[in-house]
Amino acid sequence: MGWKSLAWSAAALVLLLSIATSLSGITLFLLMTPLVVLYTMLKPVSFAVHIVAIAAVAYLMLGSAGAIALTFGFFFLVPSIVMGHLYKRRAKAKTVVMVGFLVLLAQLLTELALFSAQYNIDFSAQLATFIEDWMKQMQANDLIAGDWATAATSIGDAIVRMLPTLLLLTSFLIAIVTHALSRRALAMSGIVAPALPEMKTWMLPRSLVFYYLIAVILSYAVPASSTGFWSAVASNAMPILQFAFTVQAMAFFFYLAGAKQWPKIIPIVLMIPVLLFPPFYLIGLLDVAFPLRKYFAKK
């Protein structure tokens, strides 16, 4: 029960309290870090004492919003314990990130299914209502003009169709951010956590190129108005694969910088247009499909 564990408990408490504020969007990406650090630093019994104390204080301070905050806290507690346990076992960074990602995704899918079945909610209709109300507020402030009721319904349907992609990307980003922050936090406490391989060495399996071709064919073969299974596959496969190839494009620039002995700032600067302009994912696609790196290595 040293000062470091108390400091990380205080950090977890502050983040838990911020769930009830407008900062909740940022909090969701940061909340797991102090929990992972605490579990890695402490024995299970001491960790449980800290968690009970954090939950009790947060519930008392938040009042009516305490139940919501504790629900979110419990949701992130499970993957935090899993990642912390893997750190204790000196697992590889890739294993920690992948297992954390899968646990988060499984929890999101399970809770979404239970929530939908228990309350029989039409997510498309609820999103359309929310978007329409938001657009009406924008119209009242003279920020937009026109009838947006039909557009709100279309946007709501599109978001529901893209829900698998959103859940995948959200789970992956939370796992990556948690690993990056937890590793540095543990290093400050004298605990060595493994790092991911250097980005310049990252390489996706070539089979993803084949899946990409199938997704392209599906996107043209399945009508845009279709609502069946293959329509959902086509709607979600392309964004996921494009995101993967975008990451591969950034890895290629880091490899190129190492091969050409460029300053380290150059690949970081090149990442900006790759992220801002979606067609640049084709660089990553070419890097996976063809031996571009061997060509530059020879040069």
C-alpha positions in Angstrom: 0.0 0.0 0.0 2.7 2.5 -1.1 2.3 6.0 -2.4 2.5 4.8 -6.0 -0.5 2.6 -5.7 -2.4 5.3 -3.9 -1.6 7.8 -6.6 -2.8 5.4 -9.3 -6.0 4.8 -7.3 -6.5 8.5 -7.2 -6.0 8.7 -10.9 -8.6 5.9 -11.4 -11.0 7.7 -9.1 -10.7 11.0 -11.1 -11.3 9.2 -14.4 -14.3 7.4 -12.9 -15.7 10.7 -11.7 -15.2 12.3 -15.2 -17.5 9.8 -16.8 -20.4 12.0 -15.6 -18.9 15.0 -17.5 -18.5 16.0 -21.1 -15.0 14.5 -21.0 -16.4 11.0 -20.9 -15.4 10.4 -24.6 -11.7 10.8 -23.6 -12.1 9.0 -20.3 -13.2 5.8 -22.0 -9.7 5.5 -23.7 -7.8 6.3 -20.5 -9.7 4.5 -17.7 -8.1 1.1 -18.2 -4.6 2.4 -17.7 -4.6 3.0 -13.9 -6.5 -0.3 -13.4 -3.9 -2.2 -15.4 -1.1 -0.6 -13.5 -2.7 -1.3 -10.2 -3.3 -5.0 -11.0 0.2 -5.4 -12.2 1.8 -3.7 -9.2 -0.3 -5.3 -6.5 -1.3 -8.7 -5.2 -4.9 -9.7 -6.0 -6.2 -9.0 -2.5 -4.6 -5.6 -2.3 -6.0 -4.8 -5.8 -9.5 -5.8 -4.7 -9.2 -3.5 -1.6 -8.2 -0.6 -3.9 -11.1 -1.2 -6.3 -13.7 -1.5 -3.6 -12.5 1.8 -2.1 -12.4 3.6 -5.5 -16.0 2.3 -6.3 -17.3 3.4 -2.9 -15.9 6.9 -3.0 -17.0 7.4 -6.7 -20.6 6.2 -5.8 -20.8 8.5 -2.8 -19.5 11.6 -4.7 -21.5 11.1 -7.9 -24.9 10.5 -6.3 -27.5 9.6 -8.9 -24.9 9.2 -11.6 -22.8 6.8 -9.5 -24.5 3.7 -10.8 -23.7 4.7 -14.4 -20.1 5.4 -13.6 -19.7 2.1 -11.7 -21.2 0.2 -14.7 -18.6 1.7 -17.0 -15.9 1.0 -14.4 -16.9 -2.6 -14.0 -17.0 -3.0 -17.8 -13.3 -1.9 -18.1 -12.3 -3.8 -15.0 -12.4 -7.2 -16.7 -10.0 -6.4 -19.7 -7.8 -4.5 -17.3 -7.3 -7.5 -15.1 -6.7 -9.7 -18.1 -4.0 -7.3 -19.5 -2.4 -6.8 -16.1 -2.3 -10.6 -15.6 -0.5 -11.0 -18.9 2.0 -8.3 -18.0 2.7 -10.2 -14.8 3.3 -13.4 -16.8 5.8 -11.4 -19.1 3.6 -12.1 -22.2 4.6 -10.6 -25.5 3.1 -7.2 -26.2 1.3 -8.5 -29.3 -0.4 -11.1 -27.1 -1.4 -8.5 -24.5 -2.9 -6.2 -27.1 -4.7 -8.9 -29.0 -6.2 -10.6 -25.9 -7.3 -7.2 -24.5 -8.8 -6.3 -27.9 -10.8 -9.6 -28.0 -12.0 -9.3 -24.5 -13.2 -5.7 -25.1 -14.9 -6.7 -28.3 -16.6 -9.8 -26.8 -17.9 -7.6 -23.9 -19.2 -5.0 -26.3 -21.0 -7.5 -28.5 -22.5 -9.4 -25.5 -23.8 -6.2 -23.8 -25.2 -4.9 -27.1 -27.1 -8.2 -27.7 -28.4 -8.3 -24.1 -29.4 -4.7 -24.1 -31.2 -5.0 -27.4 -33.0 -8.3 -26.4 -34.0 -7.0 -22.9 -35.4 -3.6 -24.0 -36.4 -4.5 -27.6 -34.9 -1.3 -28.9 -34.8 -0.3 -32.6 -31.4 1.3 -32.7 -31.9 2.7 -36.2 -35.1 4.6 -35.0 -33.4 5.8 -31.8 -30.4 7.1 -33.7 -32.6 8.8 -36.3 -34.6 10.5 -33.5 -31.4 11.6 -31.8 -29.8 12.9 -35.0 -33.0 14.7 -36.0 -33.3 16.4 -32.6 -29.7 17.5 -32.8 -30.2 18.9 -36.4 -33.3 20.8 -35.2 -31.1 22.5 -32.5 -28.6 23.4 -35.2 -31.4 24.8 -37.3 -32.7 26.8 -34.4 -29.3 28.4 -34.1 -29.2 29.1 -37.9 -26.2 26.8 -38.4 -28.0 24.6 -41.0 -31.1 24.9 -43.1 -33.5 22.5 -44.9 -35.5 19.4 -43.9 -33.2 16.9 -42.4 -35.8 14.3 -41.2 -35.1 11.9 -44.1 -31.4 12.4 -43.8 -31.5 11.6 -40.1 -33.2 8.3 -40.8 -30.6 7.4 -43.5 -27.7 8.4 -41.2 -29.2 6.3 -38.4 -29.5 3.2 -40.7 -25.9 3.7 -41.9 -24.5 3.9 -38.4 -26.3 0.7 -37.4 -25.0 -1.1 -40.6 -21.5 0.1 -39.7 -21.8 -0.9 -36.0 -19.5 -4.0 -36.3 -16.8 -1.8 -37.8 -17.2 0.8 -35.1 -17.0 -1.8 -32.3 -13.9 -3.4 -33.9 -12.0 -0.1 -34.3 -13.0 1.2 -30.9 -11.9 -2.0 -29.1 -8.6 -2.0 -31.0 -7.9 1.6 -30.3 -8.7 1.2 -26.6 -6.4 -1.8 -26.3 -3.5 0.0 -28.2 -3.8 3.2 -26.1 -4.0 1.2 -22.9 -0.9 -0.8 -23.7 1.1 2.3 -24.8 0.2 4.2 -21.6 0.4 1.3 -19.2 3.8 0.3 -20.4 5.2 3.7 -19.8 3.5 4.0 -16.4 4.8 0.6 -15.3 8.3 1.6 -16.4 8.1 4.6 -14.0 7.4 2.1 -11.2 10.4 0.0 -12.1 8.3 -2.8 -13.8 9.4 -3.7 -17.3 6.6 -4.4 -19.8 7.3 -5.6 -23.3 7.0 -3.2 -26.2 5.4 -3.9 -29.5 7.8 -4.6 -32.4 9.1 -1.5 -34.2 6.5 -0.2 -36.6 8.9 -0.5 -39.6 8.8 -4.3 -39.1 5.0 -4.6 -39.2 3.6 -6.6 -42.1 0.1 -7.8 -42.6 -0.6 -11.3 -44.0 -0.8 -11.4 -47.8 -4.2 -13.2 -47.5 -5.8 -9.9 -46.6 -5.2 -8.8 -50.3 -7.4 -11.7 -51.3 -10.1 -10.7 -48.8 -9.9 -7.1 -50.0 -10.6 -8.3 -53.6 -13.6 -10.2 -52.4 -14.9 -7.2 -50.5 -14.5 -5.0 -53.6 -16.5 -7.5 -55.7 -19.2 -7.6 -53.0 -19.4 -3.8 -52.8 -20.3 -3.7 -56.5 -22.4 -6.9 -56.6 -24.6 -6.1 -53.6 -27.1 -3.3 -54.2 -26.7 -0.3 -51.9 -30.4 -0.6 -50.8 -30.0 -4.2 -49.7 -30.4 -5.0 -46.0 -29.3 -8.7 -46.0 -26.3 -10.5 -44.6 -24.0 -9.9 -47.6 -24.9 -6.2 -47.6 -23.7 -6.0 -43.9 -20.5 -7.8 -44.8 -19.8 -5.5 -47.7 -20.5 -2.4 -45.6 -18.1 -3.4 -42.8 -15.4 -5.4 -44.6 -14.1 -2.5 -46.7 -13.7 0.1 -43.9 -11.9 -2.5 -41.7 -9.5 -3.6 -44.4 -8.9 0.0 -45.5 -8.0 0.9 -41.9 -5.6 -2.1 -41.7 -3.9 -1.1 -45.0 -3.7 2.5 -43.7 -1.7 1.3 -40.7 0.4 -0.8 -43.1 1.1 2.3 -45.2 2.4 4.1 -42.1 4.6 1.1 -41.3 6.0 1.2 -44.8 7.0 4.9 -44.4 8.8 4.0 -41.2 10.6 1.2 -43.0 11.5 3.6 -45.9 12.9 6.1 -43.4 15.1 3.5 -41.8 16.3 2.2 -45.2 17.1 5.7 -46.5 18.4 6.9 -43.1 16.0 9.8 -43.0 15.4 11.8 -39.8 12.8 10.2 -37.6 10.4 13.2 -37.9 9.9 12.5 -41.7 7.7 9.3 -41.3 5.8 11.0 -38.6 5.0 13.9 -40.9 4.1 11.5 -43.7 1.5 9.9 -41.4 -0.6 13.0 -41.5 -1.7 12.8 -45.2 -2.1 9.1 -44.9 -4.6 9.6 -42.1 -6.3 12.6 -43.7 -6.7 11.2 -47.2 -8.2 7.7 -47.3 -6.9 6.7 -50.8 -3.4 6.6 -49.3 -4.3 3.2 -47.9 -3.5 1.8 -51.3 0.2 2.3 -50.4 -0.2 -0.3 -47.6 -2.1 -2.6 -50.0 0.8 -2.5 -52.4 3.3 -3.0 -49.6 1.5 -6.3 -48.7 0.8 -7.5 -52.2 4.2 -6.8 -53.7 7.8 -7.0 -52.4 8.3 -3.2 -52.4 10.6 -3.4 -49.4 13.1 -5.6 -51.2 13.2 -3.1 -54.0 14.1 -0.2 -51.7 16.5 -2.4 -49.8 18.4 -3.1 -53.0 18.5 0.6 -53.8 
